[in-house]
Amino acid sequence: MKRVFGLKKDKAPAPSVQEATDRINQRGETVDEKIKKLDAELCRYKEQIKKTRPGPAQEAVKARAMRVLKQKRMYEGQRDMLYNQTFNLDQVAFAAEGIKDAQQTALQGARFKAIQEELRVCPDWNLLPTS
């Protein structure tokens, strides 16, 4: 049915567990890159602290290093959260596969019972070789 402002837009299909895991891993990799950049910056500040004389200049470099260190810790926390989400999604995928396997096994068991019942009903079928 048409609306006043046009037709209803079709919604995109929900992402699969694998797609969601891939996206989270990609975000985790970008966070890892940021952490590596901050590590390099911390090394530079460490060298500057060694080279400068004690005083206001060294304190300023220490303050910048502390700011970068806090930022690095924040990114590490985000990375850990992302990897925990990936782990949880992997667990969900594993459980879903287990359920599918159980359903298949139950279905095969029902088919096997139906075949056995047919063999009992029709004794004319002698499938076993006689020797």
Order of alpha helices (4+ residues) and beta strands (2+ residues): alpha-alpha
